[in-house]
Amino acid sequence: MSVAEPAAARRRARPPLDPRLLRYSPATRVYVVVTAVLAAITVISVIVTAAMTASILAELVTDPSARSLGAQAVHLWVLVAALVVRVITSFAHDRYAHRASATAIAELRARALGVLTDPDRVSPRELLQRREHATTVLLRGLDALRPYLSAYLPALIVTVLVTPTVVAVIAVVDWPSAVIILVTLPLIPLFMILIGVMTRDRTERKLATMSRLSAQLLDLITGLPTLRALGRARTPARQVAELGRSHRRSTMSSLRIAFLSGGVLELLATLCVALVAVGIGLRLVYGDMSLYAGVLALILAPEAYLPLRQVGAQFHNSADGVAAAGEVADLIESGTATTTSTRTRTVTVAGAPIRLLDVGVHGRDGWAPYELTATAEPGALTVFSGPNGSGKTTTIAVILGLLSPDEGSVLIGSVPVAELEPTAFHEQVAWLPQQPVVVPGTVADNLAMFGALDPVALRHASATTGFDAVVASLPDGDRTVLGAGGTGLSAGQRQRLALTRVLASPSPLLILDEPTAHLDADAERGVLAALAARAAAGDTVIVVAHRPVAREFAGAVIDFPEAIGVG
């Protein structure tokens, strides 16, 4: 069975209240208890209101002496008190529900993000594959959980408490009406299930469509600078319009079912109450029951159906939230936790060789790398070379301990990377990924992101990479504020910033993935010469490079063969 099949089975068998919500969100547990208490108060006020109303009407019709405010004062005061309690209870619940739902959403989002960003639970490769879907679920999808918690879940709890109690009271005063209600009541859940199955499928398709559309739109936005540079920025306009039409069709399909089902449930509940009313009317005409019992049963009959009608009305509003809540719970449970107690060893990276022993990583397209055995010695610039997709970046992730190999192991000195305490190990590493990390803040903040740098080393690194000229061209120098992802700098300037940060770092292990991308030939040679100098000084330097010029500065070259396909 594939990994997707159990998840699909869980979605098909998802209960109205997913127990995982209670497990992962303390606010939801408290909210359920408070809602149950308020529902109990509500059912008491409903019964008292019906009893007082029936008493007043019965006495006004049958007893002429009771036709005055004084004679009905007690009934009226109790009726007003019951109505006030019901209004206050409803207001208090609505006010509390919105706050509790916001807290629960924040808890679930934080819990899921904690799992997704934990390399011991989700590998970087897996996170990259699930990024678009997780983004949709945690941002737009999870916000739809609000109507589920504030309206649908209370309706479920009220149904469990109010409906049986009301039917029991009706059975005491008029058992034929209770029998009619018991016979007709299951019709509403039956139609809800039939409509709900269709709605659930449409909602899951809508969520999947939204994930796909969001991913495609993000890809378009990411590529806009390139398209603009090529003068083709307007080319994706037709594709964007088609994405909008697809989303509109998916949304309108769900809304059509929602409106149709709402009308069906309202009509069904009305007909059921009408059957009870006809039976009461006939028995009153023939004198088979008292007026008080008839009025009380007639008032309470709609209250028996009302919670189920509310569940049906709120079901469609919360369908997106229910699906998203299940997806969030799946995300939280999806990571395979590793035993972190074994990752407690430390090692001094300086002067320690890095040995790759039959390392193999199996991905979607096969093994890349496969049975890789190599050594990166301190004092030499080690270059990883090979075709795209051969596993060079994957090997870097394995060396850093961000990805566990399917076969083989990596040793730092004599200690396996899988046993190293991550924080202590990574403090000794300066890493430049393919996409440089630039956070919102000043240029100086980004240079000192991983700790204060020696001013002399920083000036030398800036001159080597050409970043000193970049800083001089900025309006506020190194105090220039950058946006998310390095907005305010070009791709080449971001690369120079990240290179400067790595070259100025005192870390004994430097790992750089395509460090000379976006650089001209002269800058490329200068950077490679600086890296070779760091290696000659005794540091361990590993560089992923495609261009032949890197081999001129390399002390050792590890050639990666093409990926070995599945099977």
C-alpha positions in Angstrom: 0.0 0.0 0.0 1.4 3.4 -0.9 1.8 6.3 1.5 -1.1 8.1 -0.1 -3.6 5.3 0.3 -3.7 5.3 4.1 -4.2 9.1 4.0 -7.0 8.7 1.5 -8.6 6.1 3.7 -8.4 8.4 6.7 -10.1 11.2 4.8 -12.9 8.8 3.7 -13.5 7.7 7.3 -13.2 11.1 8.9 -15.7 11.6 11.8 -17.7 14.8 12.3 -15.3 15.7 15.2 -11.8 14.6 14.3 -10.3 13.4 17.6 -6.9 14.6 16.4 -8.2 18.1 16.8 -8.6 17.5 20.5 -5.2 15.9 20.7 -3.3 18.6 19.0 -5.2 21.7 20.1 -5.7 22.3 23.9 -8.0 25.3 23.0 -10.3 23.0 21.2 -10.7 20.7 24.2 -11.6 23.6 26.5 -13.9 25.0 23.8 -15.8 21.6 23.5 -16.3 21.5 27.3 -17.6 25.1 27.5 -19.9 24.6 24.5 -21.4 21.5 26.2 -22.1 23.4 29.4 -23.7 26.3 27.5 -25.8 23.7 25.5 -27.1 22.2 28.7 -28.1 25.7 29.9 -29.8 26.2 26.5 -31.8 23.0 26.6 -33.1 24.0 30.1 -34.1 27.4 28.9 -35.9 25.9 25.9 -38.0 23.6 28.0 -38.8 26.3 30.5 -39.8 28.7 27.8 -42.1 26.1 26.1 -43.6 25.1 29.4 -44.4 28.7 30.4 -45.8 29.6 27.0 -48.0 26.5 27.0 -49.3 27.3 30.5 -50.1 30.9 29.6 -52.0 29.9 26.4 -53.8 27.0 28.0 -55.0 29.1 31.0 -56.0 32.1 28.8 -58.2 29.8 26.6 -59.7 27.5 29.3 -59.8 29.7 32.5 -61.5 33.1 32.2 -60.2 34.1 35.7 -56.6 33.8 34.5 -57.0 36.4 31.8 -55.0 39.2 33.5 -51.4 40.2 34.0 -51.6 39.6 37.7 -52.8 36.1 37.3 -50.0 35.4 34.8 -47.3 37.4 36.5 -45.3 34.3 37.7 -45.5 32.6 34.3 -44.4 35.8 32.5 -41.5 36.5 34.8 -40.2 32.9 34.5 -40.7 33.2 30.7 -38.8 36.4 30.5 -36.0 35.0 32.6 -35.7 31.9 30.4 -35.6 34.0 27.3 -32.9 36.3 28.8 -30.8 33.3 29.8 -31.1 31.9 26.3 -30.1 35.2 24.7 -27.1 35.7 27.1 -26.0 32.1 26.6 -26.1 32.5 22.8 -24.2 35.9 22.9 -21.6 34.5 25.3 -21.0 31.4 23.1 -20.7 33.4 19.9 -18.2 35.8 21.5 -16.2 33.0 23.0 -16.4 30.8 19.9 -14.6 33.3 17.6 -11.7 33.8 20.1 -11.4 30.1 20.7 -11.4 29.2 17.0 -8.6 31.8 16.3 -6.6 30.3 19.2 -7.2 26.7 17.9 -6.2 27.7 14.4 -3.0 29.3 15.6 -2.1 26.2 17.7 -2.7 23.8 14.8 -0.7 26.0 12.4 2.2 26.3 14.8 2.2 22.5 15.5 2.2 21.7 11.8 4.9 24.3 11.0 7.0 22.8 13.9 6.8 19.4 12.3 7.4 20.6 8.7 10.5 22.6 9.8 12.0 19.8 11.9 14.6 18.0 9.9 14.2 15.0 12.2 10.6 14.6 11.1 10.5 15.9 7.5 13.6 15.9 5.3 14.3 19.0 3.1 13.6 16.9 0.0 10.3 15.8 1.2 9.4 19.3 2.4 10.2 20.6 -1.1 7.8 18.1 -2.6 5.0 19.0 -0.2 5.6 22.7 -0.1 2.8 23.9 -2.3 0.2 21.7 -0.7 1.3 22.5 2.8 1.2 26.3 2.0 -2.3 26.1 0.7 -3.5 24.1 3.7 -1.8 26.2 6.4 -2.7 29.5 5.0 -6.0 29.6 3.0 -7.3 26.1 4.0 -6.9 26.3 7.7 -8.6 29.7 7.9 -11.8 27.9 6.8 -11.7 26.0 10.1 -13.2 29.1 11.8 -16.9 28.3 10.7 -16.4 24.7 11.7 -15.4 25.6 15.3 -17.7 28.5 15.7 -20.9 27.1 14.1 -20.7 23.5 13.0 -19.2 22.0 16.1 -21.6 23.8 18.5 -24.5 22.6 16.4 -23.2 19.0 16.8 -23.0 19.3 20.5 -26.4 21.0 20.8 -27.9 18.2 18.7 -26.5 15.5 21.0 -27.8 17.3 24.1 -30.9 19.1 23.1 -32.7 16.8 20.7 -32.8 13.7 22.9 -33.9 15.8 25.9 -36.7 17.6 24.0 -38.0 14.3 22.5 -38.0 12.8 26.0 -40.1 15.8 27.4 -42.5 15.5 24.4 -42.9 11.8 25.1 -43.9 12.5 28.7 -46.7 14.9 27.7 -47.7 13.4 24.3 -46.2 10.1 23.3 -47.8 9.9 19.8 -46.0 13.2 18.8 -42.7 11.7 20.2 -43.2 8.6 18.0 -43.7 10.8 14.9 -40.6 12.7 15.7 -38.6 9.5 16.3 -39.7 8.1 13.0 -39.1 11.3 10.9 -36.0 12.5 12.7 -33.6 10.0 11.0 -34.7 11.3 7.6 -32.7 14.6 8.1 -29.4 12.8 8.9 -30.0 10.4 6.0 -30.3 13.2 3.5 -27.4 15.0 5.2 -25.2 12.0 4.6 -26.3 11.6 1.0 -25.6 15.3 0.4 -22.6 15.3 2.6 -20.8 12.6 0.6 -21.2 14.7 -2.5 -20.1 17.8 -0.7 -17.1 16.1 0.8 -15.9 14.9 -2.6 -16.4 18.3 -4.1 -14.6 20.0 -1.2 -11.6 17.7 -1.4 -11.4 18.3 -5.2 -11.7 22.0 -4.5 -8.8 21.9 -2.0 -6.7 19.9 -4.4 -7.5 22.3 -7.2 -6.6 25.3 -5.0 -3.2 23.7 -4.1 -2.5 23.1 -7.8 -3.5 26.6 -8.8 -1.5 28.2 -6.0 1.6 26.2 -7.0 1.2 27.2 -10.6 0.6 30.8 -9.7 3.7 30.9 -7.4 5.8 29.4 -10.2 4.6 32.2 -12.5 5.3 34.9 -10.0 8.8 33.4 -9.3 9.5 33.5 -13.0 8.2 37.0 -13.7 11.6 38.7 -13.3 13.1 36.4 -15.9 10.1 36.9 -18.3 10.3 40.6 -17.8 14.0 40.6 -18.6 13.2 38.7 -21.8 10.3 41.1 -22.7 7.7 38.4 -22.2 6.0 39.5 -19.0 2.5 39.5 -20.6 2.9 36.0 -22.0 1.4 34.2 -18.9 -1.7 36.4 -18.9 -3.8 33.8 -20.7 -2.6 31.1 -18.3 -3.4 33.3 -15.3 -6.9 33.9 -16.6 -7.4 30.1 -17.1 -6.3 29.5 -13.6 -8.9 32.0 -12.4 -11.7 30.4 -14.4 -10.7 26.9 -13.0 -10.9 28.2 -9.5 -14.3 29.9 -10.1 -15.8 26.7 -11.6 -14.6 24.7 -8.6 -16.0 27.2 -6.1 -19.4 27.6 -7.9 -19.8 23.8 -8.0 -19.5 23.6 -4.2 -21.8 26.6 -3.7 -24.6 25.1 -6.0 -24.7 21.9 -3.8 -24.7 24.0 -0.6 -27.7 26.0 -1.7 -29.6 23.0 -3.0 -29.0 20.9 0.2 -30.0 23.8 2.4 -33.4 24.0 0.7 -33.9 20.3 0.8 -33.2 20.1 4.6 -35.5 23.1 5.3 -38.3 21.5 3.3 -37.9 18.2 5.0 -37.9 19.7 8.6 -41.0 21.8 7.8 -42.9 18.7 6.6 -41.9 16.7 9.7 -43.1 19.5 12.0 -46.3 19.7 9.9 -47.0 16.0 10.6 -46.7 16.5 14.3 -49.0 19.6 14.1 -51.6 17.7 12.2 -51.6 14.8 14.7 -51.9 17.3 17.7 -54.7 19.2 15.9 -56.8 16.0 15.3 -56.4 14.8 18.9 -57.4 18.3 20.2 -60.5 18.3 18.1 -61.6 14.9 19.4 -60.6 15.7 23.0 -58.0 13.1 23.2 -55.4 15.4 24.9 -55.3 18.6 27.0 -54.6 22.0 25.4 -51.5 22.4 27.6 -50.0 19.1 26.4 -50.8 19.9 22.8 -49.3 23.4 22.9 -46.2 22.2 24.8 -45.6 19.4 22.3 -46.2 21.8 19.3 -43.7 24.4 20.7 -41.1 21.8 21.4 -41.4 19.9 18.1 -39.4 22.4 16.0 -36.8 22.5 18.7 -36.2 18.8 18.2 -35.4 19.3 14.5 -33.7 22.7 14.8 -30.2 21.4 15.9 -30.1 19.0 13.0 -31.2 21.8 10.6 -28.4 23.9 12.0 -25.9 21.1 11.5 -27.0 20.8 7.9 -26.9 24.5 7.3 -23.4 24.8 8.8 -22.0 21.7 7.2 -21.3 23.3 3.9 -19.9 26.4 5.4 -17.4 24.3 7.4 -16.7 21.6 4.8 -13.5 23.4 3.7 -12.4 23.7 7.3 -13.1 20.0 8.1 -11.0 19.0 5.1 -8.2 21.4 6.0 -8.3 20.2 9.6 -7.8 16.7 8.5 -5.0 17.7 6.2 -3.3 19.6 9.0 -3.6 16.6 11.3 -2.1 14.4 8.5 0.8 16.9 8.1 1.4 16.8 11.9 1.4 13.0 11.8 3.2 12.6 8.5 6.8 13.1 9.7 8.6 10.0 10.8 10.2 11.0 14.0 13.8 9.9 14.6 15.3 9.0 17.9 17.0 12.3 18.8 18.5 10.7 21.9 21.1 9.1 19.7 22.2 12.5 18.2 24.1 13.6 21.2 27.8 13.2 20.1 30.0 16.1 19.3 33.1 16.3 17.1 35.8 18.8 16.3 35.4 19.5 12.6 38.7 21.3 12.2 41.3 18.9 10.8 38.8 16.0 10.5 38.3 14.4 7.1 34.8 13.8 5.8 34.3 10.2 4.6 31.4 9.1 2.4 31.0 5.3 2.7 28.8 3.7 0.0 26.3 6.6 0.3 23.0 6.1 -1.6 19.8 8.1 -1.6 16.7 6.8 -3.4 14.5 9.5 -4.8 11.6 9.8 -7.2 13.8 9.4 -10.2 16.0 6.6 -8.8 19.3 6.5 -6.9 21.3 9.8 -6.8 23.9 9.2 -5.6 24.4 5.5 -5.5 27.2 3.7 -3.6 29.2 6.9 -3.4 32.6 6.4 -1.6 34.8 9.4 -1.4 36.8 11.5 1.1 37.0 15.3 1.5 40.3 16.0 3.2 41.1 19.2 5.2 43.7 21.3 3.4 42.3 20.6 0.0 39.5 22.2 -2.1 37.2 19.3 -3.0 35.0 19.8 -6.0 31.7 17.8 -6.6 31.1 17.6 -10.3 28.7 15.8 -12.5 25.5 16.2 -14.6 22.3 17.7 -13.2 20.3 15.3 -11.1 23.3 13.2 -10.2 23.0 13.8 -6.5 25.5 16.5 -5.7 23.2 18.7 -3.7 21.6 15.7 -2.1 25.1 14.6 -0.9 25.6 18.0 0.6 22.4 17.6 2.6 23.6 14.2 3.8 26.9 15.6 4.9 25.0 18.3 6.8 22.8 15.8 8.5 19.7 17.3 6.9 18.9 14.1 5.0 19.4 10.5 6.1 20.9 8.3 3.4 19.0 5.1 2.4 22.3 3.3 2.2 25.8 3.9 3.6 27.0 6.6 6.1 29.0 9.7 6.4 31.8 10.1 9.0 33.3 13.3 10.3 36.6 12.0 11.6 35.4 8.8 13.1 31.9 9.9 14.2 28.9 9.2 12.1 26.9 12.4 11.1 23.7 10.6 12.1 24.9 10.6 15.7 26.0 14.2 15.9 24.1 16.8 17.9 22.9 19.1 15.1 23.4 22.5 16.7 26.9 21.9 17.9 27.8 20.5 14.5 26.2 23.2 12.4 28.0 25.9 14.4 31.2 24.7 12.9 29.9 24.9 9.3 29.5 27.7 6.8 27.0 26.7 4.2 26.0 28.4 1.0 22.9 26.7 -0.6 21.9 27.2 -4.2 19.3 29.8 -3.2 21.1 32.2 -0.8 19.2 33.0 2.4 18.5 36.7 2.7 16.1 37.8 5.5 14.2 41.2 5.9 16.6 43.6 7.5 19.7 45.7 6.7 22.7 44.5 4.7 24.8 44.5 7.9 22.2 42.3 9.7 22.4 39.7 6.9 26.2 39.7 6.9 26.1 39.0 10.7 23.2 36.6 10.5 25.2 33.7 11.9 27.4 35.7 14.3 29.7 38.7 14.3 32.4 38.6 11.7 36.0 39.8 12.0 36.1 43.2 10.3 39.4 42.5 8.6 38.1 39.2 7.2 34.9 40.8 6.2 36.7 43.6 4.2 38.9 41.0 2.5 36.0 38.8 1.6 34.0 41.8 0.3 36.9 42.8 -1.9 37.2 39.3 -3.2 33.6 38.8 -4.1 33.1 42.4 -5.3 30.4 43.0 -2.7 32.3 46.2 -1.5 31.3 47.8 -4.8 27.7 46.6 -4.3 27.6 48.2 -0.8 29.0 51.4 -2.2 26.3 51.6 -4.8 23.5 51.2 -2.3 21.7 54.4 -1.1 22.4 53.7 2.6 25.4 51.4 2.3 25.3 48.5 4.7 22.4 50.1 6.4 20.2 49.7 3.4 17.1 47.7 4.3 16.3 44.6 2.3 12.9 43.0 1.8 11.9 39.3 2.0 14.1 37.1 -0.2 16.6 39.9 -0.7 14.3 42.4 -2.4 16.4 45.4 -3.2 19.3 43.4 -4.6 19.7 41.7 -7.9 20.4 37.9 -8.1 24.1 38.6 -8.5 24.3 41.0 -5.6 22.5 38.5 -3.4 25.0 35.8 -4.4 27.9 38.2 -3.6 26.4 38.9 -0.2 26.0 35.2 0.7 29.6 34.5 -0.6 31.0 37.3 1.5 29.3 35.9 4.6 30.7 32.5 4.0 34.2 33.6 3.1 34.5 35.8 6.1 33.2 33.0 8.4 35.9 31.4 10.7 34.1 28.0 10.4 36.6 25.2 9.7 34.1 23.5 7.2 32.9 25.5 4.2 30.3 23.9 1.9 29.2 25.9 -1.1 26.6 24.8 -3.7 27.2 26.5 -7.0 28.9 29.5 -5.4 29.9 31.2 -8.7 26.4 31.3 -10.2 25.5 34.8 -11.4 29.2 35.9 -11.3 31.3 37.0 -14.2 34.5 35.2 -15.1 36.9 37.4 -13.2 34.8 37.3 -10.0 34.5 33.6 -10.4 38.2 33.1 -10.5 38.7 35.4 -7.5 36.2 33.5 -5.4 37.7 30.1 -6.3 41.2 31.4 -5.5 39.9 32.6 -2.1 38.4 29.2 -1.4 41.6 27.4 -2.4 43.5 29.7 -0.1 41.1 28.8 2.8 41.7 25.1 2.0 45.4 25.6 1.9 45.2 27.2 5.4 43.8 23.9 6.7 40.0 24.3 6.4 37.8 21.7 4.7 36.2 23.2 1.6 33.6 21.4 -0.5 32.3 23.1 -3.6 29.6 21.9 -6.0 30.5 23.2 -9.5 29.6 22.6 -13.1 32.1 24.9 -14.8 35.5 23.4 -15.8 37.3 26.4 -14.3 36.7 25.0 -10.8 38.9 22.0 -11.6 41.9 24.4 -12.0 41.7 25.3 -8.3 40.6 21.9 -7.0 42.8 19.7 -4.8 40.4 16.8 -5.4 37.5 16.2 -7.8 34.7 13.8 -7.1 32.8 13.0 -10.3 29.2 11.9 -9.9 27.7 9.6 -12.4 24.2 10.0 -13.8 21.3 8.9 -11.6 20.4 5.2 -11.6 16.8 4.9 -12.6 14.1 3.1 -10.7 14.4 -0.7 -11.3 
